[in-house]
Amino acid sequence: LTLGADSQTASEATDHVQESDIVSCFRTVAAEFPNKPALICGEIRLCYSELDRRSDSATSRLVEAGVNPGDYVGIALPPGIEQVIAILAVLKSGAAYVPMPVVAANNHDAQYARM
């Protein structure tokens, strides 16, 4: 898994960002570089606009499931694109994510972790 194939471009984009939270920084970079690669995992590439769209969709599902700002959401996913989408979705919802070992997740926990 590679984050931001062009890390220099992403770094330049955030040099002038005044926001202090990761979601605001992500949105700034995604708006400035929508077609640049954000994630690369093997043969799979996700550009910033696709990562933004997929994480927004997952955020909506979390909110519909009752996740509120300030809540804690367990994420039990192996490293990869789906894990990054899940983490970003939780942060966009205003909640905090709690990394959990994949083997420790039971069916109830997994319904919130799988986007």
C-alpha positions in Angstrom: 0.0 0.0 0.0 1.4 3.3 -1.0 -0.1 6.6 0.1 0.2 9.5 -2.4 2.3 8.3 -5.3 3.5 11.9 -5.8 4.2 12.8 -2.2 6.0 15.9 -3.2 2.9 17.3 -4.9 0.8 16.4 -1.9 3.3 18.0 0.4 3.3 21.2 -1.7 -0.5 21.3 -1.6 -0.5 21.1 2.2 2.2 23.7 2.8 -0.3 26.5 2.7 -3.1 24.6 4.5 -4.0 26.4 7.7 -6.6 23.8 9.0 -5.3 21.6 11.7 -7.4 18.4 11.2 -6.6 15.6 8.8 -10.1 15.7 7.1 -9.7 19.3 6.1 -6.2 18.7 4.8 -7.4 15.7 2.8 -10.2 17.7 1.3 -7.8 20.5 0.3 -5.5 18.1 -1.4 -8.4 16.2 -3.0 -9.8 19.4 -4.4 -6.5 20.5 -5.8 -5.4 17.2 -7.2 -8.6 15.1 -7.9 -7.0 12.9 -10.5 -3.7 12.3 -8.9 -3.1 8.9 -7.3 -3.9 8.9 -3.6 -3.5 5.2 -2.9 -1.8 2.4 -4.7 -2.1 -1.2 -3.5 -0.7 -3.7 -6.0 -2.4 -3.2 -9.3 -5.2 -1.1 -7.7 -4.9 2.7 -7.9 -7.3 5.2 -6.3 -7.2 8.8 -7.2 -8.1 11.5 -4.6 -11.6 12.1 -6.1 -12.4 8.3 -5.9 -11.0 8.0 -2.4 -13.1 11.0 -1.4 -16.3 9.6 -3.0 -15.8 6.2 -1.5 -15.1 7.5 1.9 -18.1 9.9 1.7 -20.3 6.9 0.9 -18.9 4.9 3.8 -19.4 8.0 6.1 -23.1 8.1 5.1 -23.5 4.4 6.0 -21.8 5.0 9.4 -24.1 7.9 10.2 -27.1 5.9 9.1 -26.0 3.1 11.5 -26.0 5.6 14.4 -22.4 6.8 14.6 -22.2 10.3 16.0 -19.3 12.8 16.4 -17.3 11.8 19.5 -18.1 8.1 19.2 -15.4 5.4 18.9 -15.6 3.1 16.0 -13.5 -0.1 15.9 -11.8 -1.0 12.6 -10.7 -4.6 12.1 -9.4 -4.6 8.5 -6.1 -5.8 7.1 -3.8 -3.0 5.8 -5.1 -1.9 2.4 -7.3 0.4 0.5 -10.5 -0.6 2.3 -8.8 0.1 5.7 -7.8 3.6 4.5 -11.4 4.2 3.3 -12.8 3.1 6.6 -10.4 5.2 8.7 -11.2 8.3 6.5 -14.9 7.6 6.8 -14.8 7.4 10.5 -12.8 10.7 10.8 -15.3 12.4 8.3 -18.1 11.3 10.6 -16.5 13.2 13.5 -15.9 9.9 15.4 -12.5 8.4 16.4 -11.3 5.1 15.1 -9.9 2.3 17.2 -7.7 -0.1 15.4 -8.6 -3.7 16.3 -6.8 -6.9 15.4 -8.6 -8.5 12.5 -8.8 -11.9 14.3 -10.4 -10.3 17.4 -13.4 -8.9 15.5 -16.7 -10.7 16.0 -19.6 -10.4 13.6 -21.1 -7.4 15.4 -17.9 -5.4 15.4 -17.2 -6.3 11.8 -20.5 -4.7 10.6 -19.1 -1.3 11.5 -15.6 -2.0 10.3 -16.5 -3.2 6.8 -17.3 -0.5 4.4 
